Amino acid sequence: MRKGHEYIGWREAETWRCMRCGYCCKAFAIPLKFIEALELTRRYGPVAMQIGEKYYLVKRNDGSCIFLRYNGPIAYCQIYLERPGCCRLYPFHITKKPLKGEGVKNAKIKINGTTLYLYVDATCPGVGVGYPIKNIIYKIVELWEKYKKYP
């Protein structure tokens, strides 16, 4: 499991497409909001763990998410329609202030008069491939706004 992300501004990445490789499901701990941990545990049993004040999806012994499955080389999420908000947002990361040391110009966006900073995790194999990120910025921000409402 990787310890960190390598964030770059969305303009530097330009494009992205999910490669269905499962990298994100194996490389990182999957944080959950309290309500997500509660709902997933209610539906699937003990699939969330608490560490201090935070909640995470339980991992398999090989470090992968317990809901990651493969159909040949294609990765898929067993709970895709109800997957956690962090999974819906990955590889994107939005902040209200620029990340230290990262290119502000390449990350800055203005939505409805509000300045935000949109970053992409450069470790994702789909970064730099696929579709223009500028075409999905509003959807990413919409998901982020919905996700950040929950404690």
C-alpha positions, 0 to 999 in steps of 0.5 A: 500500500502506498503512503501518499499521492502525487498531486499535480494540477488538472491542467498539467494532466489535461486528460483522464480515463479510468483504465479499470486496472484496480490500482487505486483499490490496491495502492491506498487505504480507503477512508470512509465517512461515518455514515458510509461506514455505518451503511456498508457495515449494515449491508455487508457485515464487518467491512469497516474498521475504525482507527482513532476517529477515522474509518476505513474499508477493510483490506484483504491480506494482499492489501486490496479492497475487499470489494475489488474483483477481476473479470480477466484483466478488468477490475471492477467494484463489487459495490460500484453503485454504492461505492464510497465518495472517495472512490467516486472522486479518485484520482481527483482532489479538491481543496479551498487553498492550494497545496504547498509546493504544487502549481497553483496556476495549473490547479485553480478553478473558479466555480460560481464565483468560488475559487477552488484548486483541482488536483489529479493523482499522477500515480493513477495510470489513467492520468494523461489518457482519455478524455479532457478533464475540463469537460468533467470539472463541474461533475467532479466539483458536484461530487466533492460538494456532496461528499464533504457535507457528511462528517 
